[in-house]
Amino acid sequence: MAKAKSVKNEIAGKAKRLVGEVLGDQKLHDEGNAQERQGREERNEPADFKPFGNLDKLT
């Protein structure tokens, strides 16, 4: 689920950045750039994968 959110952030940021470039809106361009970077960083983080769930809490 987190992977989908990070990809969504990356795509939305890219769109904002491009719209900011076309319209000449530096604030929108910078905002999109930051959102795109955040999505890329989140996507590259290792997943918190627990194949056995919370078995340590059951014992």
C-alpha positions, 0 to 999 in steps of 0.5 A: 500500500505504501508503494502505491502512495509513493508512486502516486506522490511521484506522479502528482509531483511530476505533473505539478512540476510540469504545469508550473514550468508551462505556466511560469509558476515557480512556487508550483514548480518547486512544490511539485519537485519536492513532492516528486522527490518525496515519492521517489525516496519513499519508493526506494525505502525498504519495505517493513515486511514481516512474513510471519506477522507478529508471532513474537507477540503471541508467545 
